[in-house]
């Protein structure tokens, strides 16, 4: 019985975490949500495919400095065309978009050229350049785009991101404070056309968005997500620019951490943006989160334990396995599963996720899977990224490893 009470105590920590996530999200997102409904339907049947140009109305005034948008491309992500054109339709007076690619045979190159032709009046350029400067391939891809950018504010945005027309106007607002050097966003997953993508979006819309809001809002710990990073060039170059993150896997976290340590403000905007996940497979979900687990364990160190402690569902599952299917253990697991389902559902409603209540019945299953993945970093420190093998060391520093076939 003593063992059961130990598990019950650990489960309490996870339940408190679920409550705090919901409170944190409610503190930064207004009750009526932040984006038009058409931007995050599950099937995305009404995705914004309008090709017209959106311009600011005469009543829209304020702080709107020119912005350079850097879009690293690699392959064809889900609904890539709609994702990219959402940036071409910003209600913002002056900005440029730079598509960055490394290979001439990349299918995303043709799409980038088509979009450039579709918007001849927009400042759109394409940079095709392969480098061997950085071990992090995303950083390698971004360097050429950064060198081609012309404005003092630049935005790094991943290719799977889709935004509303007022995205730039919202994310630039904190930059009125000269002490702010970086602004990132809360991320919501949309799509969910396969089991793997549903698990991915459920995780983004609970663990990820909830903890980013919690760490930033309650614990004042800046947590930067690389899908959307607006920066001042001056602040970025003061921390060493891309040279400071060229050989780390978590370049987004390290950039935010370096700025924070230097005394530059790092802000998370309450304006939610969308990560499009339509067709992710279950295998891709497992591999992606195994890599993220290895990454976070090397960044957080001993703090990595907090992740498993916040997973009340997995701990209640362990209680069933270790203590046995007693009445107490079954009751504990059932109570935790109900709390988890309701907690994720309420959080999803606040961020206006298009998932229905029955989708959240899979939240406990997802947490059990993620619980097992949590142990992966204790058995493996290697990752495969874009056909390259690396060993992850402290701070997510990458060490290249020889190809298995070559060995």
C-alpha positions as CSV (number, residue, x, y, z in Angstrom):
1,X,0.0,0.0,0.0
2,X,2.9,2.3,0.7
3,X,4.1,1.9,-2.9
4,X,0.7,2.9,-4.1
5,X,0.7,6.1,-2.1
6,X,4.1,7.0,-3.6
7,X,2.6,6.7,-7.1
8,X,-0.4,8.7,-6.0
9,X,1.9,11.5,-4.7
10,X,3.8,11.5,-8.0
11,X,0.5,11.6,-10.0
12,X,-0.6,14.7,-8.0
13,X,2.4,16.5,-9.4
14,X,1.3,15.7,-12.9
15,X,-2.3,16.8,-12.2
16,X,-1.1,20.1,-10.8
17,X,0.9,20.6,-14.0
18,X,-2.2,20.1,-16.1
19,X,-4.1,22.7,-14.1
20,X,-1.2,25.2,-14.3
21,X,-0.9,24.7,-18.1
22,X,-4.6,25.7,-18.5
23,X,-4.2,28.7,-16.2
24,X,-1.1,29.8,-18.1
25,X,-2.9,29.5,-21.4
26,X,-5.9,31.4,-20.1
27,X,-3.6,34.2,-18.9
28,X,-2.1,34.9,-22.4
29,X,-5.0,34.0,-24.8
30,X,-8.3,35.9,-24.8
31,X,-11.4,33.9,-24.4
32,X,-12.6,34.5,-27.9
33,X,-9.4,33.2,-29.4
34,X,-6.9,34.9,-31.7
35,X,-7.3,33.7,-35.3
36,X,-10.0,33.2,-37.9
37,X,-11.7,29.8,-37.7
38,X,-10.7,29.0,-41.3
39,X,-7.1,28.8,-40.4
40,X,-7.2,25.7,-38.3
41,X,-9.9,23.3,-39.4
42,X,-8.9,19.6,-38.9
43,X,-9.3,18.7,-42.5
44,X,-8.4,22.2,-43.5
45,X,-10.9,22.1,-46.3
46,X,-11.4,25.8,-46.1
47,X,-7.7,26.7,-46.0
48,X,-7.0,30.3,-47.1
49,X,-6.1,29.9,-50.8
50,X,-6.9,33.4,-51.8
51,X,-4.2,34.8,-54.1
52,X,-5.2,38.5,-53.7
53,X,-3.0,40.9,-51.9
54,X,-3.9,42.1,-48.4
55,X,-2.9,45.6,-47.6
56,X,-3.2,47.6,-44.4
57,X,-6.3,49.8,-44.1
58,X,-5.8,53.5,-43.6
59,X,-6.9,53.1,-40.0
60,X,-4.0,50.7,-39.3
61,X,-1.1,52.7,-38.0
62,X,1.6,52.3,-35.5
63,X,5.0,50.7,-35.2
64,X,5.6,48.8,-38.5
65,X,9.3,48.7,-39.5
66,X,10.3,46.7,-42.5
67,X,10.8,43.0,-41.9
68,X,12.8,40.3,-43.7
69,X,11.2,36.9,-43.6
70,X,13.6,33.9,-44.0
71,X,11.9,30.7,-45.1
72,X,14.3,27.6,-45.2
73,X,12.8,25.0,-47.5
74,X,13.6,21.3,-47.8
75,X,11.1,19.1,-49.7
76,X,7.4,19.4,-49.9
77,X,5.7,19.8,-46.5
78,X,1.9,19.3,-46.1
79,X,0.1,22.0,-47.9
80,X,3.3,23.9,-48.5
81,X,1.8,26.2,-51.1
82,X,-0.9,27.4,-48.7
83,X,1.6,27.8,-45.9
84,X,3.9,30.0,-48.0
85,X,1.2,32.1,-49.6
86,X,-0.1,32.9,-46.1
87,X,3.1,35.0,-45.7
88,X,2.5,36.7,-49.1
89,X,-0.9,38.0,-47.9
90,X,0.2,39.9,-44.8
91,X,-1.6,43.1,-43.9
92,X,1.8,44.8,-43.4
93,X,3.2,47.8,-45.2
94,X,6.8,46.7,-46.1
95,X,8.4,43.2,-45.9
96,X,10.4,40.8,-48.0
97,X,10.3,37.0,-48.3
98,X,13.5,35.1,-48.9
99,X,13.1,31.4,-49.8
100,X,16.3,29.5,-49.0
101,X,17.2,26.1,-50.6
102,X,20.4,24.1,-50.9
103,X,19.7,21.7,-53.8
104,X,18.6,22.4,-57.4
105,X,16.6,19.2,-57.6
106,X,14.6,20.1,-54.5
107,X,10.8,20.0,-55.5
108,X,10.2,23.0,-53.2
109,X,12.3,25.1,-55.7
110,X,9.7,24.9,-58.4
111,X,7.0,25.8,-56.0
112,X,9.0,28.8,-54.7
113,X,9.4,30.0,-58.3
114,X,5.7,29.6,-59.0
115,X,4.8,31.7,-55.9
116,X,7.3,34.4,-56.9
117,X,5.6,34.6,-60.3
118,X,2.2,34.6,-58.7
119,X,3.1,37.7,-56.6
120,X,5.3,39.8,-58.9
121,X,4.5,42.9,-56.9
122,X,5.9,41.4,-53.7
123,X,9.5,41.5,-52.6
124,X,10.2,37.8,-53.0
125,X,13.7,36.3,-53.7
126,X,15.1,32.8,-53.9
127,X,18.5,31.9,-52.6
128,X,20.0,28.6,-53.8
129,X,23.3,27.9,-52.1
130,X,24.9,24.9,-50.5
131,X,27.3,25.3,-47.7
132,X,29.3,23.1,-45.4
133,X,29.8,25.7,-42.6
134,X,27.3,24.3,-40.1
135,X,26.5,20.8,-38.8
136,X,22.9,22.0,-38.3
137,X,21.5,21.8,-41.8
138,X,18.8,24.4,-41.1
139,X,21.4,26.9,-39.9
140,X,23.4,26.1,-43.1
141,X,20.4,26.9,-45.2
142,X,19.5,30.1,-43.3
143,X,22.9,31.8,-43.6
144,X,22.6,32.6,-47.3
145,X,19.1,34.0,-46.7
146,X,20.3,36.1,-43.8
147,X,23.2,37.5,-45.9
148,X,20.7,38.5,-48.6
149,X,18.2,40.1,-46.2
150,X,18.1,43.9,-46.3
151,X,16.1,44.9,-43.2
152,X,17.1,45.3,-39.5
153,X,14.3,43.1,-38.3
154,X,14.3,39.5,-39.6
155,X,11.9,36.6,-39.0
156,X,12.8,32.9,-39.2
157,X,9.8,30.8,-40.0
158,X,9.6,27.1,-40.8
159,X,7.9,25.8,-44.0
160,X,5.1,24.0,-42.1
161,X,3.8,27.2,-40.5
162,X,0.6,28.9,-41.6
163,X,-0.4,32.3,-40.3
164,X,-3.2,34.9,-40.4
165,X,-3.1,38.2,-42.3
166,X,-2.3,40.2,-39.1
167,X,0.6,37.9,-38.0
168,X,3.4,40.4,-38.7
169,X,1.5,43.3,-37.2
170,X,1.0,41.3,-34.0
171,X,4.5,39.8,-33.6
172,X,6.2,43.2,-34.2
173,X,4.4,44.9,-31.4
174,X,6.8,43.9,-28.5
175,X,9.7,45.2,-30.6
176,X,8.6,48.8,-29.7
177,X,10.5,48.1,-26.5
178,X,14.2,48.6,-27.5
179,X,15.2,46.1,-24.9
180,X,13.4,43.3,-26.7
181,X,15.6,41.3,-29.0
182,X,13.5,38.2,-29.9
183,X,9.8,37.5,-30.2
184,X,8.4,33.9,-30.7
185,X,4.9,32.6,-30.8
186,X,2.7,29.9,-29.2
187,X,2.2,27.1,-31.7
188,X,-1.0,25.2,-32.5
189,X,-1.0,21.9,-34.5
190,X,-3.6,21.6,-37.3
191,X,-4.5,18.9,-39.9
192,X,-4.8,15.5,-38.2
193,X,-5.7,13.4,-41.2
194,X,-3.7,10.3,-40.0
195,X,-3.2,8.7,-36.6
196,X,0.4,9.9,-36.4
197,X,-0.5,13.5,-37.2
198,X,-3.4,13.4,-34.7
199,X,-0.9,12.3,-32.0
200,X,1.5,15.0,-33.1
201,X,-1.1,17.8,-32.9
202,X,-2.5,16.6,-29.6
203,X,1.0,16.8,-28.2
204,X,1.6,20.3,-29.7
205,X,-1.8,21.5,-28.4
206,X,-1.2,20.3,-24.8
207,X,2.3,19.5,-23.6
208,X,4.1,21.9,-26.0
209,X,1.9,25.0,-26.0
210,X,0.9,24.5,-22.4
211,X,4.5,24.3,-21.1
212,X,5.7,27.2,-23.3
213,X,3.0,29.4,-21.8
214,X,3.7,28.0,-18.3
215,X,7.5,28.5,-18.3
216,X,7.2,32.0,-19.8
217,X,4.2,33.2,-17.9
218,X,4.6,31.7,-14.4
219,X,8.4,31.0,-14.1
220,X,9.7,33.8,-16.4
221,X,11.8,31.3,-18.3
222,X,12.0,32.2,-22.0
223,X,11.2,29.2,-24.1
224,X,11.8,29.8,-27.8
225,X,10.2,27.7,-30.5
226,X,12.0,27.9,-33.8
227,X,8.9,27.8,-36.0
228,X,8.5,31.6,-35.5
229,X,11.4,33.8,-34.4
230,X,11.4,37.6,-35.0
231,X,14.8,39.2,-34.1
232,X,16.7,42.4,-34.3
233,X,19.9,41.9,-36.3
234,X,21.8,44.0,-33.7
235,X,20.8,41.8,-30.8
236,X,21.3,38.6,-32.9
237,X,24.8,39.6,-34.0
238,X,25.8,40.6,-30.4
239,X,25.4,37.0,-29.4
240,X,27.5,35.8,-32.3
241,X,24.9,35.3,-35.0
242,X,24.6,32.0,-36.7
243,X,28.2,31.2,-35.8
244,X,27.1,30.7,-32.2
245,X,24.6,28.0,-33.1
246,X,26.0,26.4,-36.2
247,X,26.8,23.1,-34.5
248,X,23.9,22.7,-32.1
249,X,20.7,20.9,-32.7
250,X,18.4,23.2,-30.7
251,X,19.4,26.5,-32.4
252,X,16.2,28.1,-31.4
253,X,16.6,27.4,-27.6
254,X,20.3,28.4,-27.7
255,X,19.6,31.7,-29.4
256,X,16.9,32.6,-26.8
257,X,19.1,31.5,-24.0
258,X,22.1,33.5,-25.2
259,X,20.0,36.6,-25.5
260,X,18.4,36.1,-22.1
261,X,21.8,35.7,-20.5
262,X,23.1,38.8,-22.2
263,X,20.2,40.8,-20.7
264,X,18.2,41.1,-23.9
265,X,14.4,40.6,-23.4
266,X,13.0,37.4,-25.0
267,X,9.2,37.6,-25.4
268,X,6.5,35.0,-26.3
269,X,3.6,36.5,-28.2
270,X,0.1,35.4,-27.3
271,X,-0.7,35.4,-31.1
272,X,-1.0,31.7,-31.9
273,X,0.3,30.4,-35.2
274,X,-0.3,27.1,-36.9
275,X,1.9,24.1,-37.6
276,X,0.4,22.0,-40.4
277,X,0.5,18.3,-39.8
278,X,-1.7,16.3,-42.2
279,X,0.0,13.0,-43.0
280,X,2.6,12.3,-40.4
281,X,2.9,8.5,-39.8
282,X,3.1,6.8,-36.4
283,X,6.7,5.9,-37.1
284,X,7.6,9.5,-37.9
285,X,5.9,10.5,-34.7
286,X,8.0,8.1,-32.7
287,X,11.3,9.1,-34.4
288,X,10.6,12.8,-34.1
289,X,9.9,12.6,-30.4
290,X,12.8,10.3,-29.7
291,X,15.1,12.9,-31.3
292,X,13.4,15.7,-29.3
293,X,13.8,13.7,-26.1
294,X,17.5,13.3,-26.7
295,X,17.7,17.0,-27.4
296,X,15.8,18.1,-24.3
297,X,17.7,15.8,-22.0
298,X,21.0,17.4,-23.1
299,X,19.6,20.9,-22.6
300,X,17.7,20.4,-19.3
301,X,20.2,18.0,-17.6
302,X,18.7,16.9,-14.3
303,X,15.7,19.0,-15.1
304,X,14.7,16.4,-17.7
305,X,13.1,14.4,-14.9
306,X,10.4,17.1,-14.6
307,X,9.0,15.9,-17.9
308,X,8.2,12.4,-16.6
309,X,6.9,13.8,-13.4
310,X,4.5,16.0,-15.3
311,X,3.2,12.9,-17.2
312,X,0.5,11.8,-14.7
313,X,-1.0,9.3,-17.1
314,X,2.2,7.4,-17.6
315,X,2.9,7.3,-13.8
316,X,-0.6,6.0,-13.2
317,X,0.1,3.4,-15.9
318,X,3.3,2.4,-14.1
319,X,1.3,2.0,-10.9
320,X,-1.0,-0.5,-12.6
321,X,2.0,-2.5,-13.9
322,X,4.1,-2.4,-10.7
323,X,1.4,-2.4,-7.9
324,X,-0.9,-4.5,-9.9
325,X,-4.5,-4.0,-11.1
326,X,-5.9,-3.5,-7.6
327,X,-9.0,-1.4,-7.0
328,X,-6.9,1.5,-5.8
329,X,-4.6,1.4,-8.8
330,X,-7.4,1.1,-11.3
331,X,-9.4,4.0,-9.6
332,X,-6.2,6.2,-9.7
333,X,-5.6,5.5,-13.4
334,X,-9.2,6.1,-14.3
335,X,-9.3,9.4,-12.4
336,X,-6.1,10.6,-14.0
337,X,-7.2,9.7,-17.5
338,X,-10.4,11.7,-17.0
339,X,-8.5,14.7,-15.7
340,X,-6.1,14.5,-18.6
341,X,-8.8,14.2,-21.2
342,X,-10.8,17.1,-19.7
343,X,-7.7,19.2,-19.2
344,X,-6.5,18.8,-22.8
345,X,-10.0,19.4,-24.1
346,X,-10.4,22.7,-22.1
347,X,-6.9,23.8,-23.2
348,X,-7.8,23.0,-26.8
349,X,-11.0,25.0,-26.6
350,X,-9.0,28.0,-25.3
351,X,-6.6,27.9,-28.3
352,X,-9.6,27.2,-30.6
353,X,-8.3,23.9,-31.7
354,X,-10.6,22.2,-34.2
355,X,-10.2,18.8,-32.5
356,X,-13.5,17.3,-31.3
357,X,-14.0,15.8,-27.8
358,X,-13.6,12.3,-29.0
359,X,-10.1,13.1,-30.4
360,X,-9.0,13.9,-26.8
361,X,-9.9,10.3,-25.8
362,X,-6.5,9.5,-27.3
363,X,-4.6,11.9,-25.1
364,X,-3.9,9.3,-22.4
365,X,-2.7,6.8,-25.1
366,X,-0.4,9.5,-26.5
367,X,1.0,10.2,-23.0
368,X,1.8,6.6,-22.4
369,X,3.7,6.4,-25.7
370,X,5.5,9.6,-24.9
371,X,6.3,8.2,-21.5
372,X,8.1,5.3,-23.0
373,X,9.9,7.6,-25.4
374,X,11.2,9.6,-22.4
375,X,13.6,6.8,-21.6
376,X,15.2,6.7,-25.1
377,X,18.0,9.3,-24.2
378,X,19.3,6.9,-21.5
379,X,20.1,4.3,-24.2
380,X,21.0,6.4,-27.2
381,X,22.6,9.7,-27.9
382,X,22.7,9.5,-31.7
383,X,20.3,11.1,-34.2
384,X,19.7,10.9,-37.9
385,X,18.9,14.3,-39.5
386,X,18.6,14.8,-43.2
387,X,20.7,11.7,-43.9
388,X,23.5,12.6,-41.5
389,X,24.3,10.9,-38.2
390,X,25.3,12.9,-35.1
391,X,25.9,12.3,-31.4
392,X,24.2,14.9,-29.2
393,X,26.3,16.2,-26.3
394,X,25.7,18.8,-23.6
395,X,23.7,21.8,-24.7
396,X,22.6,19.9,-27.9
397,X,26.1,20.3,-29.4
398,X,26.4,18.0,-32.4
399,X,29.4,15.7,-33.1
400,X,29.3,14.1,-36.6
401,X,29.5,10.3,-36.8
402,X,30.6,8.2,-39.8
403,X,27.9,6.6,-41.8
404,X,27.2,3.0,-40.7
405,X,27.7,1.7,-44.3
406,X,31.0,3.5,-44.5
407,X,32.2,1.9,-41.2
